[in-house]
Amino acid sequence: MEKQFPANWTKATIGDLANYVNGRAFKPTEWKTNGKPIIRIQNLNKPDAVYNFSDQSHEDKYSVKKGDLLFAWSASLGAHIWKGDDAWLNQHIFNVMPKSGVDKNYIYYLLSKITAELYAKAHGSGMVHVTKGKFEETEVLLSPTNEQKRIVAKIEELFSELDNGIAALKTAREQLKVYRQAVLKHAFEGKLTEQWREDNCVDKTSWQAITIKDISLLGPSNGRSVKDKAGGFPVLRLTALKNGKLDLNEFKEGAWNKDEAQNYIVKEGDFLFSRGNGSKHLVGRGGLVTGPIIEVAFPDTMMRIRLDKTKVIPSFFSYLWESRLIRNQIESSARTTAGIYKINQQHVKSFILSLPSLVEQKTTTDIIDKKLSVVDAQLYALEQQLMKAETLRQSILKKAFSGQLVPQDPNDEPASELLARIQAEKAASDVKAKKAPAKRGRKAKEASE
């Protein structure tokens, strides 16, 4: 934390600013199709994530109202203002209840600013999370109550302008993606090579309806789940799949050696794709393994197809996989379990595609490359601008919570007095709680969790 800050600010912790009530551990057997929705982490991160429901009554502390501040502390850290109707809160999410004199939106933006710090403190295997103790110990700077309101107003003014610019960038990006899909649609309907077929006396009826199984030398097959271990053989992370490409440098070191990983080592021309995702539109997104090749295996979160190059050109297949012809089959096959959409090997084997000759595949790929090279360059430029916008957002938050965004008012009550009052109220509440008669039984234990 910076040593220099305004005179009427003070050092505090996240735990000083609010009470954090964890959600209830709803069991799958309790999930219903009606009642109030149960808010899980995927419902906060993905608008189209499926909800589970509960038609039962639960303790009030698990109830969520519109406008409540929630903080996901497992799997995907982040602060969210709940905009839906009344709901129940699932475990791994805190309902953040600000102390008197602390503005709710001030905490919201503060949590957004320090999420990166919380990631650095995260631990756990499989699910990223922080413990409540470490979370509450996170050091922050606290400003006077009146200045909190001025800070929030200024942040929202600047973010409104920034969000308008981001919206324009995203609109342009979506328009380019629509054009990209139009090119792919025409390609796999044979429209891009109509002139080529005419010049070479090739009829469209030469295209063959075929399944993925028919063009695979190996797979589709699942990867292997491997625990982390420094110095072990590398295994790709799911994040290696990026925008239709595969980044072989996005890996972790696993608890196995090369001999154990042998059957999972990727080769040039292999096609990898995700087995599942909380969003149906993202499940099955894939990428082609291209050079330079490094020795790395693929994980259980991916599937691999090793293509028969006597039947299909890998780059042609990669474009085909991205098109609606395959996407429609993926999305119609995907089944949801615990909010995660998944496809399996049998689904993929049965996907139907229409293949021209290898010569026409090469011609098609060349035309697609030429048409999309400019589009991809523009998409890359837009992504860079969006990244810069996010950097600017973080810069605004950094200034806001170091006293550099709005002027200080010497007439404001110092934050040290606010903090002293909060701590005195907490101490009094703790004494009262100790004097209260102890509750017995399982229900009492659950209430204390």
C-alpha positions in Angstrom: 0.0 0.0 0.0 1.2 3.5 -0.7 2.5 5.3 2.4 1.3 8.8 1.3 -2.4 9.5 1.5 -4.6 12.5 2.5 -4.5 13.6 6.1 -8.2 12.9 6.8 -8.0 9.3 5.4 -6.9 6.3 7.4 -5.7 2.8 7.0 -8.2 0.1 7.5 -9.1 -3.4 6.4 -11.8 -4.8 4.2 -13.2 -6.5 7.3 -13.6 -3.1 9.0 -15.9 -1.7 6.3 -18.7 -4.3 6.2 -20.1 -7.6 7.4 -19.7 -10.5 4.9 -22.4 -13.2 5.1 -21.6 -16.4 3.1 -24.4 -18.1 1.1 -26.0 -21.4 1.9 -24.6 -24.7 0.7 -27.6 -25.8 -1.4 -27.4 -29.5 -2.3 -28.3 -30.7 -5.8 -31.1 -32.7 -4.3 -32.7 -29.4 -3.1 -32.7 -27.8 -6.6 -36.1 -27.3 -8.1 -37.5 -25.9 -11.3 -39.7 -23.3 -9.5 -39.5 -20.9 -6.6 -36.8 -18.3 -6.0 -33.6 -18.5 -8.0 -30.4 -19.6 -6.3 -27.6 -17.3 -7.2 -24.4 -19.2 -8.0 -21.1 -17.8 -9.2 -21.8 -18.6 -12.9 -25.1 -16.6 -12.6 -23.1 -13.5 -11.7 -20.5 -14.0 -14.4 -22.6 -15.2 -17.3 -26.0 -13.7 -18.1 -27.2 -16.8 -19.9 -26.1 -19.3 -17.2 -28.9 -21.6 -16.1 -30.5 -21.0 -12.7 -31.6 -23.5 -10.2 -34.5 -22.7 -7.8 -35.7 -23.4 -4.3 -39.4 -23.4 -3.3 -38.5 -23.7 0.4 -38.1 -21.1 3.1 -34.5 -20.5 4.4 -32.9 -18.2 7.0 -33.2 -14.5 6.1 -29.5 -14.1 6.0 -29.4 -16.1 2.7 -32.0 -13.8 1.1 -30.9 -11.4 -1.6 -32.7 -8.3 -2.7 -32.3 -6.1 -5.8 -29.4 -3.7 -5.2 -27.5 -6.0 -2.7 -23.7 -6.0 -3.1 -22.4 -9.5 -3.6 -18.8 -10.7 -3.7 -17.8 -14.0 -5.3 -14.8 -15.4 -3.5 -14.4 -18.8 -5.1 -13.7 -19.9 -8.7 -14.0 -16.4 -10.0 -13.4 -13.4 -7.7 -15.4 -10.3 -8.3 -17.9 -7.7 -6.9 -21.5 -7.5 -8.3 -24.6 -5.4 -7.7 -27.6 -7.8 -7.8 -30.1 -6.5 -10.4 -32.5 -9.3 -10.3 -35.6 -10.1 -8.2 -35.6 -11.7 -4.7 -33.3 -14.7 -4.6 -31.4 -17.1 -2.4 -27.6 -16.9 -2.1 -25.4 -20.0 -2.7 -22.2 -20.7 -0.9 -18.9 -19.2 -2.1 -20.5 -15.7 -2.4 -20.6 -13.1 0.3 -23.6 -10.7 0.8 -21.7 -7.5 1.6 -23.4 -5.4 4.3 -21.7 -2.1 4.8 -21.1 -0.7 8.2 -22.7 2.6 9.2 -20.9 5.5 7.5 -19.5 3.3 4.6 -21.1 3.8 1.2 -22.1 0.5 -0.5 -21.0 1.7 -4.0 -17.7 2.9 -2.5 -17.0 -0.7 -1.3 -18.2 -2.0 -4.7 -15.6 0.0 -6.6 -13.0 -0.6 -3.9 -13.5 -4.4 -4.3 -13.2 -4.0 -8.1 -9.9 -2.2 -7.6 -8.4 -4.8 -5.3 -9.6 -8.0 -7.0 -6.2 -8.4 -8.6 -4.6 -8.3 -5.1 -7.1 -10.9 -4.0 -6.2 -13.2 -6.9 -2.6 -13.0 -5.8 -3.7 -14.2 -2.3 -5.9 -16.9 -3.8 -5.2 -20.6 -3.0 -6.8 -23.9 -3.6 -6.8 -26.7 -6.2 -9.4 -26.7 -9.0 -11.4 -23.7 -7.6 -9.7 -20.4 -7.0 -10.8 -18.9 -3.8 -9.7 -16.8 -0.8 -10.4 -17.6 2.9 -12.7 -15.2 4.7 -9.9 -14.4 7.1 -7.4 -13.4 4.4 -10.1 -11.5 2.6 -11.1 -9.4 5.6 -7.4 -8.7 6.4 -6.9 -7.1 3.0 -5.5 -3.6 3.8 -7.2 -0.6 2.2 -7.4 3.2 2.6 -10.7 4.6 4.1 -11.9 8.1 3.2 -14.4 10.2 5.1 -18.1 9.4 4.5 -18.8 12.5 2.5 -15.7 12.0 0.3 -16.8 8.5 -0.4 -19.9 9.8 -2.0 -17.9 12.3 -4.0 -15.6 9.6 -5.1 -18.4 7.3 -6.2 -20.1 10.2 -8.2 -16.8 11.0 -10.0 -16.1 7.3 -10.8 -19.5 6.9 -12.2 -19.2 10.1 -14.3 -15.8 8.9 -15.8 -17.0 5.3 -16.2 -20.1 6.5 -18.0 -17.9 8.1 -20.7 -15.6 5.2 -20.7 -18.5 2.7 -21.1 -19.9 4.6 -24.0 -16.6 4.3 -25.8 -16.3 0.6 -24.9 -19.9 0.0 -26.2 -18.9 1.5 -29.5 -15.8 -0.7 -29.7 -17.9 -3.8 -28.9 -20.5 -2.9 -31.5 -17.8 -2.7 -34.1 -16.3 -6.0 -32.9 -19.7 -7.7 -33.2 -20.2 -6.3 -36.7 -16.9 -7.8 -37.8 -17.8 -11.1 -36.2 -21.1 -11.2 -38.2 -19.1 -10.5 -41.4 -16.7 -13.3 -40.4 -19.6 -15.8 -40.0 -21.1 -14.7 -43.3 -17.8 -15.5 -45.1 -17.6 -18.9 -43.4 -21.3 -19.6 -44.3 -20.6 -18.9 -47.9 -17.5 -20.9 -47.8 -19.1 -24.1 -46.6 -22.1 -23.6 -48.8 -19.7 -23.7 -51.7 -20.4 -20.1 -52.8 -16.8 -18.9 -52.4 -15.6 -21.5 -54.9 -18.4 -21.3 -57.5 -16.2 -19.7 -60.1 -13.3 -22.1 -59.3 -15.6 -25.1 -59.9 -16.9 -23.6 -63.1 -13.4 -22.9 -64.4 -12.3 -26.5 -63.4 -15.5 -28.3 -64.5 -16.2 -29.5 -61.0 -19.8 -30.1 -59.9 -21.0 -29.2 -56.4 -22.4 -32.8 -56.2 -18.8 -33.9 -55.7 -19.0 -32.8 -52.1 -19.4 -35.7 -49.7 -21.5 -35.8 -46.6 -19.3 -37.3 -43.9 -19.0 -37.5 -40.1 -16.2 -36.4 -37.8 -15.5 -40.1 -37.1 -14.8 -40.7 -40.7 -12.1 -38.1 -41.0 -10.3 -38.9 -37.6 -7.2 -40.9 -37.3 -7.4 -40.5 -33.5 -10.2 -39.4 -31.3 -12.2 -37.5 -30.4 -10.6 -38.3 -27.1 -10.4 -36.6 -23.7 -7.3 -35.4 -22.1 -6.1 -36.2 -18.6 -6.5 -34.4 -15.3 -3.2 -33.7 -13.7 -2.4 -31.9 -10.4 0.1 -29.1 -10.4 3.8 -29.9 -9.6 6.7 -27.7 -10.2 9.2 -29.3 -12.7 6.7 -31.8 -14.0 5.7 -32.3 -17.7 3.7 -29.4 -19.0 0.0 -29.6 -19.6 -2.1 -27.0 -21.4 -4.6 -24.8 -19.5 -8.1 -24.4 -20.8 -7.2 -20.7 -21.3 -4.8 -21.8 -24.1 -7.9 -21.8 -26.4 -8.1 -18.2 -27.5 -10.2 -16.7 -30.4 -10.1 -19.9 -32.5 -6.4 -20.4 -31.9 -4.3 -22.4 -29.5 -1.5 -20.9 -27.5 0.9 -23.7 -26.6 2.7 -21.4 -24.2 -0.3 -21.3 -21.9 0.5 -24.3 -19.7 1.2 -25.4 -16.2 3.7 -28.0 -14.9 1.9 -31.2 -13.9 2.5 -34.1 -11.5 3.6 -36.6 -14.2 6.6 -37.3 -16.5 6.9 -37.5 -20.3 6.4 -41.2 -20.4 3.1 -40.9 -18.5 2.0 -38.0 -20.7 3.0 -39.7 -24.0 -0.5 -40.5 -25.2 -1.6 -36.9 -24.5 1.2 -34.9 -26.2 -0.1 -32.7 -29.0 1.3 -32.7 -32.5 1.1 -30.3 -35.4 -2.3 -30.5 -37.1 -4.1 -31.8 -34.0 -7.4 -30.0 -33.3 -8.3 -29.3 -29.6 -11.6 -28.0 -28.2 -13.2 -27.5 -24.8 -15.5 -30.2 -23.5 -17.7 -27.9 -21.4 -18.5 -24.3 -20.4 -21.1 -22.5 -18.3 -22.2 -20.8 -21.6 -23.6 -22.9 -24.4 -22.1 -20.4 -26.9 -18.6 -21.2 -25.6 -18.7 -24.9 -25.2 -16.7 -26.7 -27.9 -14.7 -23.7 -28.9 -11.5 -25.0 -30.5 -8.1 -24.3 -31.9 -5.6 -25.9 -34.3 -2.1 -26.9 -33.2 0.3 -25.0 -35.5 4.1 -24.5 -35.4 6.5 -23.9 -33.8 5.6 -27.0 -31.7 6.7 -27.4 -28.1 6.2 -30.6 -26.1 3.0 -30.2 -24.1 0.0 -32.4 -23.3 -3.7 -31.6 -23.3 -5.9 -31.7 -20.2 -9.1 -33.4 -19.3 -11.0 -30.1 -19.9 -10.3 -30.5 -23.7 -10.8 -33.1 -26.4 -8.5 -33.8 -29.3 -9.1 -34.9 -32.9 -6.1 -36.1 -35.0 -7.3 -35.6 -38.5 -6.8 -37.8 -41.5 -4.9 -35.4 -43.8 -5.7 -37.6 -46.8 -9.4 -36.6 -46.4 -9.3 -33.1 -44.8 -6.9 -30.2 -44.6 -6.5 -29.2 -40.9 -6.8 -25.4 -41.6 -10.0 -26.1 -43.7 -11.4 -28.1 -40.8 -10.5 -25.4 -38.3 -12.6 -22.8 -40.2 -15.3 -25.4 -40.7 -15.5 -26.0 -36.9 -15.9 -22.3 -36.3 -18.8 -22.0 -38.7 -22.5 -22.3 -37.8 -22.6 -25.6 -39.6 -20.7 -27.2 -36.7 -21.7 -24.7 -34.0 -25.3 -25.5 -34.4 -24.6 -29.2 -33.9 -22.5 -28.5 -30.9 -25.1 -26.3 -29.2 -27.9 -28.7 -30.0 -25.9 -31.6 -28.5 -24.7 -29.8 -25.4 -26.3 -31.1 -22.1 -26.2 -29.2 -18.9 -25.1 -30.7 -15.6 -24.8 -28.4 -12.5 -25.0 -25.4 -14.8 -22.1 -26.5 -17.1 -22.9 -27.4 -20.7 -20.9 -30.4 -22.0 -20.5 -32.4 -25.1 -19.1 -35.9 -25.3 -17.1 -38.1 -27.7 -20.2 -39.7 -29.2 -21.7 -36.4 -29.9 -18.7 -35.2 -31.7 -18.2 -38.4 -33.7 -21.7 -38.1 -35.2 -21.3 -34.4 -36.3 -22.0 -34.3 -40.1 -20.1 -32.1 -42.5 -19.9 -31.7 -46.2 -16.4 -32.0 -47.7 -15.1 -31.1 -51.2 -12.0 -32.5 -52.7 -8.6 -31.6 -51.1 -7.9 -29.3 -54.0 -11.1 -27.4 -53.5 -10.5 -27.4 -49.7 -7.2 -25.7 -50.3 -8.8 -23.2 -52.7 -11.5 -22.4 -50.1 -9.0 -22.0 -47.3 -6.9 -19.6 -49.4 -10.0 -17.5 -50.2 -11.1 -17.4 -46.5 -7.5 -16.4 -45.5 -7.5 -13.5 -47.9 -11.0 -12.3 -46.9 -10.5 -12.6 -43.2 -6.9 -11.4 -42.9 -8.1 -7.8 -42.8 -11.0 -8.6 -40.5 -8.7 -10.4 -38.1 -6.3 -7.4 -38.1 -9.2 -5.1 -37.3 -10.5 -7.4 -34.5 -7.0 -7.5 -33.0 -6.9 -3.7 -33.1 -10.3 -3.5 -31.4 -9.2 -6.0 -28.7 -6.1 -3.8 -28.0 -8.3 -0.7 -27.6 -10.6 -2.6 -25.3 -7.6 -3.7 -23.2 -6.4 0.0 -23.0 -9.9 1.0 -21.9 -9.7 -1.6 -19.1 -6.3 -0.3 -18.1 -7.8 3.2 -18.0 -10.6 1.9 -15.8 -8.0 0.5 -13.3 -6.1 3.8 -13.4 -9.3 5.7 -12.4 -9.9 3.3 -9.5 -6.3 3.5 -8.4 -6.5 7.3 -8.3 -9.9 7.2 -6.6 -8.7 5.1 -3.6 -5.4 6.9 -3.1 -7.1 10.3 -2.7 -6.1 11.7 -6.2 -9.5 11.7 -8.0 -11.5 14.3 -6.0 -10.4 17.2 -3.8 -10.5 16.7 0.0 -12.8 18.9 2.2 -11.3 19.9 5.5 -14.8 20.1 7.0 -15.4 16.4 6.5 -15.3 14.2 9.6 -11.9 12.4 9.5 -12.0 8.8 8.5 -10.1 7.9 11.6 -13.1 8.9 13.7 -15.4 6.9 11.4 -13.2 3.9 11.8 -13.0 4.3 15.6 -16.8 4.4 15.8 -17.1 1.3 13.6 -14.6 -0.6 15.8 -16.3 0.4 19.0 -19.7 -0.8 17.7 -18.1 -4.1 16.7 -16.5 -4.5 20.1 -19.9 -3.8 21.8 -21.6 -6.3 19.5 -19.0 -9.0 20.3 -19.4 -8.5 24.0 -23.2 -8.8 23.6 -22.8 -12.0 21.5 -20.6 -13.6 24.2 -23.2 -12.9 26.9 -26.0 -14.4 24.8 -27.0 -18.0 25.9 -25.4 -20.7 23.8 -27.6 -22.4 21.3 -27.6 -26.2 21.0 -28.3 -28.7 18.3 -27.6 -29.0 14.6 -29.8 -26.0 13.7 -27.9 -23.7 16.0 -24.6 -24.9 14.4 -25.9 -24.2 10.9 -27.0 -20.8 12.0 -23.5 -19.9 13.2 -21.8 -21.0 10.0 
